[in-house]
Amino acid sequence: MTDRMKTASGPGFDFFLYARGKNAVQLDLNGIPRLLMGRVTLEEKFSETGALEKKLRRHDSVDMLSIGLESLNVLPFGCEYAISRNFEITDGFAEFADDIAALHHGRVGSLELEPMTFTGSPAAVSFILPGESTFRTVALKEAQELYSGSTPLLMLEVTWADGAVVSYSTGTDLWRHGAAGKIRGASAGFTLAFDGEMLVYERKVLIYSEETEPEKRPWRFKNLLAWRTEKAVTLPETDASFAVTGCQVNPAARRDVRKKVRSGRGNMLMTGISPRICAEGSHVEKPGKTGYDHFDLAEYVSFRLWANRQLMKNGGSLVMQPEKENIFINTAAVQNLSSVPRPLEFCSEVEDV
């Protein structure tokens, strides 16, 4: 019997979301599995592998520039926990959110998000923490622990010998991934290790002491995956260009760039692309408050889809040109922003074969 799944496929990739089983997600590049995402663990003992499936759906956009995948599982232990995932898949990207809630007036305690396993003997890895100005790059030749600490990785990029690249980064809500550092009686643990064959990133975002009563609240963690299987991209000639500055999570910045696209025609070029961490609370509806650091890379990804969807109605497109000084310029995510998103594919579904 095959686990029920929903799929999304496009140029060089196949993406699988499983209802049940050891892994929730699998990403294949050029027909080869590259990334496996496991399951959530709660209270350090309740694994999502024992959850009951409640929802597994796929939503195709009319223009096939994006495919939505969503799932909902309920873990029938403790107070019962609901674990939902929502993905938006586009050419070269997957934006997704994990929502974890305790049912029956319960509380979400210690929480480990899906461990990420990069398979097939990756050749190299680069990663960066919030606040760092350069990537740490390591050639993977022998078993070793590359990172262990209480701070989450801002971005992790993995490269294989055939040139395929997969990267993971936190979503705009960077402050949630590091929330344990601001909760009394809580801590966090993030580890990145290579066993000689596979690279594994583990994310224990909340570890509560026995004496600490967790907050009565649900949790959401936004994330971003990016991938590349080819470097050469043919860009269209542009008819108009405009520059952006500052944090793109800022509502004023979002309104401004959308206004430019709505009034534009043909092929447009957006310059000044420079993903960054911003601490301005008003950008995330927390005016006057501190501790809400956010990372605006995912905002560029969302805008790429929105803008091309608008311009393609009249035969146009939009590409982005990164600032040369930006530390993310050579990453798969920023390189993908420099290309026009290609349509995804209709693909068959497998149901309990």
C-alpha positions as CSV (number, residue, x, y, z in Angstrom):
1,M,0.0,0.0,0.0
2,T,1.3,3.5,-0.9
3,D,0.8,6.4,1.4
4,R,-1.7,8.9,0.2
5,M,-0.1,12.0,-1.2
6,K,-0.6,15.1,-3.2
7,T,2.0,16.2,-5.7
8,A,3.3,19.3,-7.6
9,S,5.7,19.1,-10.5
10,G,7.5,21.6,-12.6
11,P,10.8,22.2,-14.5
12,G,13.2,19.7,-13.0
13,F,11.4,19.0,-9.8
14,D,8.7,16.9,-8.2
15,F,7.2,17.8,-4.8
16,F,5.3,15.3,-2.6
17,L,3.1,16.0,0.5
18,Y,2.2,12.8,2.3
19,A,-0.8,12.3,4.5
20,R,0.9,9.8,6.8
21,G,4.2,7.9,7.2
22,K,7.7,8.8,8.4
23,N,8.1,11.8,6.1
24,A,5.7,14.6,5.5
25,V,7.5,16.0,2.4
26,Q,9.8,14.8,-0.3
27,L,11.5,17.0,-2.9
28,D,13.1,15.4,-6.0
29,L,15.3,17.2,-8.4
30,N,16.0,15.7,-11.9
31,G,14.2,12.5,-10.6
32,I,16.5,12.1,-7.6
33,P,15.3,12.5,-4.0
34,R,17.2,15.5,-2.4
35,L,15.1,16.6,0.6
36,L,13.0,14.6,3.1
37,M,11.1,16.4,5.8
38,G,10.0,14.3,8.8
39,R,7.2,14.8,11.3
40,V,6.5,17.1,14.2
41,T,7.2,15.9,17.7
42,L,5.3,17.3,20.8
43,E,6.2,17.1,24.5
44,E,9.4,15.2,23.4
45,K,7.3,11.9,23.1
46,F,4.3,12.4,20.9
47,S,5.3,11.9,17.3
48,E,3.1,13.0,14.4
49,T,3.7,9.6,12.8
50,G,0.8,8.4,15.1
51,A,-1.6,11.1,13.9
52,L,-4.9,10.7,12.2
53,E,-5.3,12.2,8.7
54,K,-8.1,14.8,8.6
55,K,-7.3,16.7,5.3
56,L,-5.1,16.3,2.2
57,R,-5.8,18.6,-0.7
58,R,-4.3,20.1,-3.8
59,H,-5.3,23.4,-5.4
60,D,-4.2,24.2,-9.0
61,S,-4.2,27.8,-10.2
62,V,-5.9,28.5,-13.5
63,D,-2.6,29.8,-15.0
64,M,-0.6,26.9,-13.4
65,L,2.0,29.4,-12.1
66,S,1.3,28.0,-8.6
67,I,0.0,24.9,-6.9
68,G,-1.3,24.8,-3.3
69,L,-0.9,21.7,-1.1
70,E,-2.4,21.4,2.3
71,S,-2.8,18.8,5.0
72,L,-4.2,18.5,8.5
73,N,-3.4,15.7,11.0
74,V,-4.6,15.3,14.5
75,L,-2.4,13.6,17.1
76,P,-4.7,11.6,19.4
77,F,-2.5,11.8,22.5
78,G,-2.3,14.1,25.5
79,C,-4.9,16.8,25.0
80,E,-4.8,16.1,21.2
81,Y,-2.9,18.3,18.8
82,A,-3.7,19.6,15.4
83,I,-0.9,19.9,12.9
84,S,-1.6,21.6,9.6
85,R,0.7,22.5,6.7
86,N,0.0,24.8,3.8
87,F,2.3,25.1,0.8
88,E,2.4,27.3,-2.2
89,I,4.6,25.8,-4.9
90,T,6.0,27.9,-7.7
91,D,8.9,27.5,-10.2
92,G,11.9,27.1,-7.9
93,F,10.2,27.8,-4.6
94,A,7.9,26.4,-1.9
95,E,6.6,28.8,0.7
96,F,4.9,27.0,3.6
97,A,3.5,27.4,7.1
98,D,3.3,24.9,9.9
99,D,0.3,25.5,12.3
100,I,0.4,23.6,15.6
101,A,-2.5,23.9,18.1
102,A,-3.5,22.1,21.3
103,L,-7.2,21.0,21.3
104,H,-9.6,20.7,24.3
105,H,-8.2,23.8,26.1
106,G,-4.7,22.2,26.1
107,R,-1.3,23.8,25.7
108,V,1.5,23.4,23.1
109,G,4.6,22.5,25.2
110,S,8.0,21.4,23.9
111,L,7.9,21.3,20.2
112,E,10.2,19.9,17.5
113,L,9.5,20.9,13.9
114,E,10.1,18.5,11.0
115,P,13.7,17.4,10.8
116,M,15.2,18.0,7.4
117,T,17.3,15.3,5.7
118,F,19.3,16.1,2.6
119,T,20.0,12.7,1.0
120,G,22.3,11.3,-1.6
121,S,25.7,12.4,-0.2
122,P,25.7,16.2,-0.7
123,A,29.0,17.7,-1.7
124,A,28.9,21.0,0.2
125,V,26.8,23.0,2.6
126,S,26.6,26.8,3.4
127,F,24.7,28.3,6.2
128,I,24.3,31.6,8.0
129,L,22.8,32.7,11.4
130,P,20.9,35.9,12.0
131,G,23.3,38.8,12.4
132,E,26.2,37.2,10.6
133,S,27.6,38.9,7.5
134,T,29.0,35.9,5.7
135,F,28.1,32.3,5.0
136,R,30.0,29.4,6.6
137,T,30.8,27.0,3.8
138,V,31.9,23.4,4.4
139,A,32.9,20.6,1.9
140,L,31.1,17.4,3.2
141,K,33.8,14.6,3.1
142,E,33.5,13.0,6.5
143,A,31.0,12.7,9.4
144,Q,30.9,15.8,11.5
145,E,28.6,18.1,13.4
146,L,28.5,21.5,11.7
147,Y,26.4,23.5,14.1
148,S,24.7,23.1,17.4
149,G,23.1,26.1,19.3
150,S,20.0,27.8,20.5
151,T,19.8,30.1,17.5
152,P,18.0,28.9,14.3
153,L,19.8,29.0,11.0
154,L,18.6,31.9,8.9
155,M,19.5,30.1,5.7
156,L,20.9,26.7,4.9
157,E,22.0,25.8,1.3
158,V,23.0,22.3,0.2
159,T,24.8,21.5,-3.1
160,W,25.3,18.1,-4.8
161,A,28.0,17.0,-7.2
162,D,25.7,17.3,-10.2
163,G,25.1,21.0,-9.5
164,A,21.6,20.6,-7.9
165,V,21.0,23.0,-5.0
166,V,18.3,23.1,-2.3
167,S,18.1,25.8,0.3
168,Y,15.9,26.3,3.4
169,S,15.3,29.6,5.2
170,T,13.0,30.9,7.8
171,G,10.0,32.8,6.6
172,T,9.2,36.4,7.4
173,D,8.4,35.5,11.0
174,L,12.0,35.1,12.1
175,W,11.1,36.1,15.7
176,R,8.9,33.0,16.1
177,H,11.7,30.6,15.2
178,G,13.7,32.2,17.9
179,A,10.9,32.8,20.4
180,A,12.2,30.4,23.1
181,G,15.0,32.9,23.9
182,K,12.3,35.3,25.1
183,I,10.2,32.9,27.1
184,R,11.2,32.3,30.8
185,G,11.7,28.6,31.4
186,A,12.1,27.8,27.8
187,S,15.1,27.1,25.5
188,A,15.7,25.8,22.0
189,G,18.2,23.5,20.2
190,F,19.2,23.5,16.6
191,T,21.7,21.0,15.2
192,L,23.2,20.4,11.7
193,A,25.1,17.2,11.3
194,F,26.5,15.0,8.5
195,D,26.8,11.3,9.0
196,G,28.9,10.6,5.9
197,E,25.9,10.0,3.7
198,M,23.1,12.4,4.7
199,L,22.9,15.9,6.2
200,V,20.3,16.4,8.8
201,Y,19.0,19.7,10.3
202,E,17.0,19.3,13.5
203,R,14.8,22.2,14.9
204,K,13.7,21.9,18.5
205,V,12.1,25.4,18.6
206,L,10.6,25.1,22.1
207,I,12.0,23.1,25.0
208,Y,10.2,23.8,28.3
209,S,11.5,23.0,31.8
210,E,9.4,20.7,33.9
211,E,8.5,23.7,36.2
212,T,7.3,25.9,33.4
213,E,3.7,26.0,32.2
214,P,3.5,26.8,28.5
215,E,1.4,29.6,27.2
216,K,-2.1,28.7,26.1
217,R,-1.7,29.7,22.4
218,P,-1.3,28.1,18.9
219,W,2.0,28.4,17.0
220,R,2.7,29.2,13.4
221,F,6.1,28.9,11.7
222,K,6.6,30.2,8.2
223,N,9.4,28.7,6.0
224,L,10.8,28.9,2.5
225,L,12.4,26.3,0.3
226,A,14.3,27.1,-2.9
227,W,16.0,24.9,-5.5
228,R,17.9,25.1,-8.7
229,T,19.0,22.4,-11.3
230,E,20.4,24.8,-13.9
231,K,22.4,28.0,-13.9
232,A,21.9,29.5,-17.3
233,V,18.7,31.5,-17.6
234,T,17.6,33.5,-20.6
235,L,16.1,36.8,-19.5
236,P,13.6,38.8,-21.6
237,E,14.5,42.3,-22.7
238,T,12.9,44.8,-20.4
239,D,10.7,47.7,-21.3
240,A,10.7,49.5,-17.9
241,S,12.5,49.3,-14.6
242,F,12.1,50.5,-11.1
243,A,14.2,50.3,-7.9
244,V,13.2,49.2,-4.4
245,T,14.9,49.9,-1.1
246,G,14.5,48.9,2.5
247,C,12.4,46.1,4.1
248,Q,9.8,44.7,1.7
249,V,7.6,43.4,4.6
250,N,6.8,47.1,5.2
251,P,3.2,47.6,4.1
252,A,4.1,50.9,2.5
253,A,6.8,49.2,0.4
254,R,4.3,46.5,-0.7
255,R,1.7,49.0,-1.8
256,D,4.4,51.0,-3.7
257,V,5.7,48.1,-5.8
258,R,2.2,46.8,-6.6
259,K,1.2,50.2,-7.8
260,K,4.2,50.3,-10.1
261,V,3.3,46.9,-11.6
262,R,-0.4,47.7,-12.0
263,S,0.5,50.8,-14.0
264,G,3.2,49.0,-16.0
265,R,3.2,47.2,-19.3
266,G,5.5,44.7,-21.1
267,N,8.6,43.2,-19.4
268,M,9.6,45.0,-16.2
269,L,12.9,44.9,-14.2
270,M,12.9,45.4,-10.5
271,T,16.3,46.5,-9.2
272,G,17.8,46.9,-5.8
273,I,16.9,43.4,-4.5
274,S,18.6,43.0,-1.1
275,P,17.0,40.6,1.4
276,R,17.5,41.6,5.0
277,I,16.5,41.3,8.6
278,C,14.5,44.2,9.9
279,A,13.5,45.0,13.5
280,E,10.7,47.5,12.9
281,G,7.7,46.1,14.7
282,S,5.1,48.2,12.7
283,H,6.0,46.2,9.6
284,V,4.4,43.1,11.3
285,E,1.6,44.9,13.0
286,K,3.5,45.4,16.3
287,P,4.1,49.2,16.3
288,G,6.3,50.5,19.0
289,K,7.4,47.0,20.1
290,T,10.7,45.3,19.9
291,G,11.7,41.6,19.5
292,Y,9.8,41.1,16.2
293,D,12.8,40.6,13.8
294,H,11.6,39.6,10.4
295,F,13.4,38.4,7.2
296,D,11.9,39.8,4.0
297,L,13.2,37.2,1.4
298,A,9.9,35.4,1.3
299,E,8.2,38.7,0.5
300,Y,10.2,38.9,-2.7
301,V,9.1,35.4,-3.6
302,S,5.5,36.2,-3.1
303,F,5.8,39.4,-5.1
304,R,7.5,37.6,-8.0
305,L,4.5,35.4,-8.4
306,W,1.9,38.2,-8.0
307,A,3.7,40.5,-10.4
308,N,4.2,38.0,-13.1
309,R,0.6,36.8,-12.8
310,Q,-0.5,40.4,-13.4
311,L,1.8,41.2,-16.3
312,M,1.4,37.9,-18.1
313,K,-2.2,38.8,-18.7
314,N,-0.9,41.2,-21.4
315,G,2.1,39.2,-22.5
316,G,4.6,40.8,-20.1
317,S,6.8,39.6,-17.2
318,L,8.9,40.8,-14.3
319,V,12.4,39.8,-13.2
320,M,14.5,41.0,-10.3
321,Q,18.1,42.2,-10.2
322,P,20.0,41.8,-6.9
323,E,22.3,44.3,-5.3
324,K,25.9,43.1,-5.8
325,E,26.8,43.8,-2.2
326,N,24.0,41.6,-0.8
327,I,25.3,38.5,1.0
328,F,22.5,36.3,-0.5
329,I,23.3,37.2,-4.1
330,N,24.7,33.7,-5.0
331,T,22.0,31.7,-3.3
332,A,19.4,29.6,-5.1
333,A,16.6,31.8,-3.9
334,V,18.0,35.1,-5.1
335,Q,19.2,33.6,-8.3
336,N,15.7,32.3,-9.0
337,L,14.2,35.8,-8.5
338,S,16.2,36.8,-11.5
339,S,14.1,34.6,-13.8
340,V,10.5,34.5,-15.0
341,P,8.5,31.8,-13.3
342,R,7.6,28.9,-15.6
343,P,4.2,27.1,-15.5
344,L,4.0,24.0,-13.4
345,E,2.6,20.7,-14.7
346,F,-0.7,18.8,-14.3
347,C,0.3,15.5,-12.7
348,S,-1.5,12.4,-11.6
349,E,-2.5,11.7,-8.0
350,V,-1.7,8.4,-6.1
351,E,-4.4,7.3,-3.8
352,D,-3.8,4.1,-1.6
353,V,-2.5,1.9,-4.4
